[in-house]
C-alpha cells in the first residue's frame, strides 16, 4: 500500500468535505508514492512525535491534529523564533516520515459521536449539530444518563474514564439526566447543547465567559483538557488504518505526553 492509497482510504472514512474550511487535513509532508511500512498513531503531529515514529521504525505518522493550520514561514530545526510546526515538518522530511492528519472531518464522524459517551457507559443519540438526523455527520453528541447522578459524581466518573483532572462549573449537587459530549474546544456549541436539552456538557476546553454564562443558565460544564478529551480518537484512527489494509501488528498507538499539570490549593 502506498501513502496516497492510505490517505484515499482514510478520506473514505472521514470525508474531506466534513472538515472545516480552515482545517488542514490529509497529507502534510511526505512522498505520496512511498510504501507504507509501520504506522504510529498519535494525537499531535509534533517534532517529538515524528522522532518517536522514526525510532519505532514507522514511516507514517497518523495524527488527529494537523501539523499546522496555516503553514509557517520556514521549515527549520527547533528554534524559539519559529512555531513548533516548522520543526515538525523539517524532522519529518529529514527522517522520511510521512504525516497524515484527520481532524474536524474525524470529529464529525459517527465513530467520534459514539466513542466519548461509550467510555462512560452511555449511548450517543445524535450529534449536537443535527439533532433531527441521528446517524448524520456532526460535531459532538448527546446521551441520556439513566441514573441521574449529581454533577459532582458525573465529573468524578469523567475523571476516571478520561484519566484527567477536570475543571467543573455548575451546582455540584444538580442531577444530570442528559449529557452532551464534545472533543476539543466547546466554541459556540454550548448553545446547541442547551437546545438539545442537555443538563451538562463534557468537553476539552471552553472560555471563561462561555462557562460563566452556561453555568448561570443551569448547565454543568466538565472541562477535561483538550488533549484528554481527544486522545481516545487515536483508537478510531488506528481502526480506520486497519480497515484500509495496514496490518494491525504494524500499527502502534502512541501514549500522549503529559504536557500540563495542576496544583491543588487556594480556596476550595
C-alpha positions in Angstrom: 0.0 0.0 0.0 1.2 3.5 -0.9 0.8 6.5 1.3 -1.6 8.1 -1.2 -3.7 4.9 -1.1 -3.8 5.0 2.7 -4.8 8.7 2.5 -7.5 7.9 0.0 -9.0 5.2 2.1 -9.0 7.3 5.3 -10.8 10.1 3.4 -13.5 7.5 2.7 -13.9 7.0 6.4 -13.5 10.8 7.2 -14.6 12.7 4.1 -12.7 15.9 3.4 -16.0 17.7 2.8 -16.8 17.2 6.5 -13.7 19.2 7.6 -14.0 22.9 8.5 -12.9 25.2 5.6 -10.0 26.5 7.7 -8.7 23.0 8.6 -5.7 21.2 7.0 -6.3 17.5 6.6 -4.7 14.7 4.8 -1.0 14.5 3.8 1.1 17.4 5.1 4.6 16.1 4.3 6.0 13.0 2.6 6.1 11.1 -0.6 2.6 10.0 -1.7 4.1 7.1 -3.7 6.2 5.7 -0.9 5.2 2.3 0.5 3.5 2.3 3.9 5.6 0.3 6.4 4.8 0.8 10.1 2.3 3.4 11.3 2.4 5.4 14.5 -0.9 6.9 15.5 -0.9 10.0 17.8 -3.0 12.9 18.9 -0.4 15.5 17.8 2.0 15.7 14.9 4.9 17.3 16.8 8.6 17.1 16.1 9.0 14.8 19.1 6.2 12.5 17.8 7.9 12.4 14.4 11.1 11.2 16.1 9.1 8.7 18.1 7.7 7.4 14.8 11.2 7.1 13.3 12.5 5.4 16.5 9.6 2.9 16.2 10.6 2.2 12.6 7.4 3.7 11.4 7.5 5.7 8.2 3.9 7.1 8.6 2.7 9.3 11.5 -1.1 9.3 11.5 -2.4 12.1 13.7 -5.6 13.7 14.7 -4.3 17.2 15.0 -2.7 18.7 11.9 0.9 19.7 11.8 -0.3 23.2 11.1 -3.4 25.1 10.2 -1.5 27.8 8.3 2.0 26.9 7.1 4.9 28.6 8.9 7.2 31.0 7.1 10.0 28.5 7.1 10.6 24.8 7.9 13.7 24.8 10.2 15.0 22.8 13.2 13.5 23.7 16.5 14.1 27.3 17.4 12.2 29.7 19.7 11.8 32.2 16.9 9.6 29.7 14.8 6.5 27.8 15.7 6.8 24.1 16.6 5.2 23.2 13.3 8.4 24.4 11.5 10.5 21.8 13.3 7.8 19.0 12.9 7.8 19.3 9.1 11.6 19.7 9.0 12.1 16.5 11.0 9.5 14.6 9.0 11.2 15.4 5.8 14.7 14.7 7.2 13.7 11.3 8.6 11.4 10.2 5.8 8.2 10.1 7.9 5.0 10.9 6.0 2.5 12.8 8.1 -1.2 12.4 7.7 -3.9 14.1 9.8 -7.7 13.8 10.1 -9.1 16.5 12.3 -12.5 18.1 12.1 -13.6 15.6 9.5 -13.0 12.8 12.1 -14.7 15.0 14.7 -17.9 14.8 12.7 -17.8 11.0 12.2 -20.3 8.6 13.7 -17.4 6.9 15.4 -16.4 10.0 17.2 -20.0 10.7 18.2 -20.3 7.3 19.8 -16.9 6.8 21.4 -16.8 9.6 24.0 -20.2 8.7 25.7 -19.3 5.0 25.5 -16.3 5.5 27.7 -18.7 6.4 30.4 -21.1 3.6 29.6 -23.6 5.8 27.8 -25.1 5.7 24.3 -25.0 8.6 21.9 -28.4 9.6 20.5 -27.4 12.1 17.8 -24.9 14.9 17.2 -25.2 18.4 18.6 -25.2 19.9 15.0 -28.0 17.7 13.6 -30.3 16.6 16.4 -33.1 15.9 14.0 -31.0 13.5 12.0 -29.4 10.6 14.0 -26.6 9.0 12.2 -25.7 12.1 10.2 -22.2 13.6 10.4 -22.0 16.3 13.0 -19.9 17.6 15.9 -20.5 16.3 19.4 -23.2 14.0 20.7 -25.8 13.8 23.4 -26.7 10.9 25.6 -29.2 10.1 28.3 -27.8 9.4 31.8 -30.4 7.0 33.3 -29.3 7.0 36.9 -29.3 10.9 37.1 -26.1 11.3 39.1 -25.2 14.7 40.7 -22.9 16.8 38.6 -20.0 16.1 41.1 -20.5 12.3 40.7 -20.6 12.7 36.9 -17.4 14.7 37.0 -15.7 12.0 39.1 -16.8 9.4 36.5 -15.4 11.5 33.7 -12.1 11.9 35.6 -11.7 8.1 35.8 -12.9 7.4 32.3 -10.6 10.0 30.6 -7.7 9.8 33.2 -7.6 13.5 33.9 -8.4 16.2 36.5 -11.4 18.1 35.2 -12.3 21.7 36.0 -16.1 21.8 36.7 -18.6 24.6 36.5 -22.1 24.5 38.0 -24.0 23.3 41.1 -22.2 20.2 42.2 -25.5 18.7 43.5 -27.6 19.2 40.4 -28.9 15.9 38.9 -27.9 15.2 35.4 -30.3 13.2 33.2 -28.9 14.2 29.8 -25.2 15.0 29.0 -23.6 16.4 25.8 -20.1 15.3 24.7 -17.6 17.1 22.5 -13.9 16.5 21.9 -11.7 19.6 21.9 -12.9 23.2 22.2 -16.6 23.9 23.0 -16.8 27.2 21.0 -20.4 28.1 20.5 -21.8 24.5 20.7 -22.9 25.1 24.3 -26.0 26.8 22.8 -26.6 23.7 20.7 -26.3 21.5 23.8 -28.9 23.7 25.6 -31.3 23.4 22.7 -30.8 19.6 22.8 -31.9 19.6 26.4 -28.5 18.7 28.0 -28.1 19.3 31.7 -24.3 19.2 31.4 -21.6 19.0 28.7 -18.3 17.2 28.9 -15.7 18.7 26.6 -12.0 19.6 26.3 -11.9 23.3 27.0 -14.1 26.4 26.9 -13.6 30.1 27.5 -14.3 31.6 31.0 -17.2 33.8 29.9 -18.8 30.9 27.9 -18.7 28.7 31.0 -19.9 31.5 33.3 -22.9 32.1 31.0 -23.8 28.5 30.6 -23.5 27.8 34.3 -25.7 30.8 35.1 -28.3 29.3 32.8 -28.3 26.0 34.7 -25.8 23.9 32.7 -22.9 21.9 34.2 -19.6 22.1 32.3 -16.9 19.5 32.8 -13.6 20.5 31.2 -11.3 17.6 30.7 -8.4 19.3 28.9 -8.3 19.4 25.2 -5.8 16.5 24.9 -7.6 14.3 27.4 -10.9 14.7 25.5 -9.5 13.7 22.1 -6.8 11.1 22.9 -9.5 8.4 22.5 -9.8 9.4 18.9 -6.4 7.8 18.2 -8.3 4.4 18.5 -10.6 5.5 15.7 -7.7 6.3 13.5 -5.9 3.0 14.2 -9.1 1.1 13.4 -9.6 3.0 10.2 -6.0 2.3 9.2 -6.6 -1.4 9.8 -9.7 -1.3 7.6 -7.7 0.4 5.0 -5.4 -2.6 4.8 -2.5 -1.8 7.2 -1.8 -4.9 9.2 -2.8 -4.4 12.8 0.6 -5.6 14.0 2.2 -2.7 12.0 0.1 -0.1 13.9 1.2 1.4 17.2 -0.8 4.0 19.2 1.5 6.5 21.0 0.7 7.3 24.6 0.3 11.1 24.7 2.9 13.0 26.8 1.6 14.9 29.9 2.0 18.4 28.6 0.4 20.2 31.5 -0.2 19.7 35.2 -2.3 21.1 38.0 -1.7 22.3 41.6 -4.3 22.0 44.3 -4.5 24.8 46.7 -6.1 28.2 47.4 -9.8 28.5 48.1 -11.8 25.3 47.7 
